[in-house]
Amino acid sequence: MHHGRPLLLDLGGTRTPCPAEGLEQRAGAVNSEATQAIWRDVTAVLIRPDARIAWAGTDTDPQRRAADCLTTLRTLCR
């Protein structure tokens, strides 16, 4: 996050494929697994450079998840 770019946390434990063109160029990505019950249904989280959550997804389809995240990034990076 010190690079001034949003960070995409993939909480499903597998790398979110980026079929949505431009996702990897706009945000960093980290694979992780949710260990706290509060994150049980969340599959991905987009964190702004100021450490605020910009978007959280619950969709289990990686392509839809990536497209939703890119839509949020386009809004953030106007």
N, C-alpha and C positions, 0 to 999 in steps of 0.2 A: 504494500500500500504506500510505501515511501516513494514510489514512482508517480504518484498522482493519478493512478488508474483504479477503477473499481475492481473488486475481487469477486469472482464467482466461486462459491463453495459448492461442490457437488457432494451432497450428503449421502448419496446412494453407494458410495465406495468405488464407483467406476467413473472414468473420465467421461464427461458429457460430450458427445460428439457435437461438432459445431457446423451443422448443415446450413445454418443461417449465416450467410456471408457477412463477414466483418466482426463476428463475435470475438474471435481470438485476438484481433488487432485492437479491440476496444477495452478488453478486461483481462486481468490475470485469472488463472484458474487453479484451484487446489482441490484434490480429492480428499475426502474425509468420510467418516461414518458418525452418525449422530449417536451419542451415548446418553444424553439426557432425555427424559421422557417428554419434555416440552417440544422437542424437535422430532418426535416419533413419526409424524406424517409429512414432514417437510423433506423434499428431495433436493432442493437447491436454494441457495441464498445469494443474493447480489448485495455486496457491501460497498457503499460509496467510499471515496477516499477520506472523508471525514469520519469514518467508522459507523455511520448510520446505515441501517438496513433499508435498501431502496426497493427490494422485491424479494419475496419468498414464494417458491413454487411447490406445489404438491402433486403435480402431474408426473406420472411414472413413465410417460413416453418421452425419451430423450430428445427427439426432434421437436416436439411441441414445446418442451421445456426450454430448449435453446432459442427457439423463435420468440417465446414470451420474454426471455431474458434480453434478447436483442432489441425488442420493442422498448423495454424499459431503458436500456442503454441509449437508444436514440433520443429518448426524452431527456435523459440526464446530460447528454453531451451536445446539446444544442448550441 
